[in-house]
Amino acid sequence: AQCSLGDMYYYGKAVPQSYERASALYTMSSMRGCGKAQYKIAEMFLNGVFVQQNYEEAYSWFYLAFLSGYEQAGQKLEELESGKVCKLFQFQIANAIFKARDKLEDIQDFQDDE
């Protein structure tokens, strides 16, 4: 539900457009393991929407979304790895994967506490 509400704010459907609210809702939803929310956060970093554009951080969130079972994230990972979108060096990809695994641990800890 939070992810869908995030989409409403992101696109301004039935509510005033607010990337800030969308980002907050996607973040809350991602902590519950929602791959789509993680994907949307990745897109925000990829495109510099409400956050500073950061390809490594985008890769990290796409990787996390993929681990969460959101299949579309796999295509984005391939695009980033191929250099179609930007040039990421292998050490940046490795660092992004490390960050994604840290995020996954945080998500698991959060879910254990709920």
N, C-alpha and C positions, 0 to 999 in steps of 0.2 A: 504494500500500500504506500509506503514512504517513497519507493522508487517511482511509482506512477504519479504521485503528487509532485515529486521532483521534476518529472517530465512536464507536468502542467506549468510549473514555474519557469522551467527552462525555455519552453516554447511560447509561454504566455497564453495558454489555453484556459479560458474561464477564470483566470486570475491574472493580475498584472505580471508581466515578465520580470523575473528576478533571478539572475544567475547566482546571487548570494544565497537565496533561499534554496534554490535547486541544489547547489553544492552542499549545503548543510544536510538536506534530505538524502542526497546520494551517499554522503558520508555515513549517516546513521544507518542507512539500508545496507551499505557495504560491510559494516561491522556485524551485520546479521548474516553475512555470507552471500549477499545478492550479487551474482556475477554481472547482471545488467547494470547495476549501480556502479560497480567497479569499472565497467566498460565506459560508462558515461563520464566518470572522473578522468579516466585515461584520455578520452576525447577532449575534455577541457584542457588538459595539459598539452596535448598534441597541437591543439589549435589556439592556445593562449586565450581561452575564454574564462574570464574572471580570475585567472591565475597567470603568472608569467609562463610563457611557452617553455616547455622543458621536455625534450624528447626522451631523455633517460627516465624521467619520472613517468611519462606516458607509457613507455615500455613496461615499467614496473607494474603499473595498474592494469595494463592489457594482460600481462603474464598472470597476475592475480585473478583476473576475470576468467582467463583460460583454465586456471587451476580450479576455479569454482564451477566449471562446467559450461561457461558461456562460449559456445563454439565460434561465434563471430570474432572473438578476440584472437583466435588463431590466425585468421587472415590478416589482421592488423599487425600481429607479430611478424609474419612473413614479409609484409610490406616494409616494415621498419628494418628487418634484417637484410633485405635485398638492396636497400638504399633508395627505393622508389620515393620514399617520403623525405628522408634526410639521411645523413651519414652518421651512423653510430659505430664507434669502434668496438672491438670485441671486449675490451675492458669495461666499456660503458654498459654493454649488454650483460656482462657478468655481474656488475655492480647492481644493475636493475633487478636481476633475478634474486640477488641476495636481499635487496630491499623488499621484494615481493614476498619472500619467505618470512622475513621479519613481520611484515604486515599480516601474513597468514597466521603466524603465532599469536599476534595481538588479537586477531579476530577470534581465534580459538579460545584464548584466555577470556575475552569479553563474553563469549557464548557460555563458557563454563560458569562465569559469575552470575549469569542471568537466572 
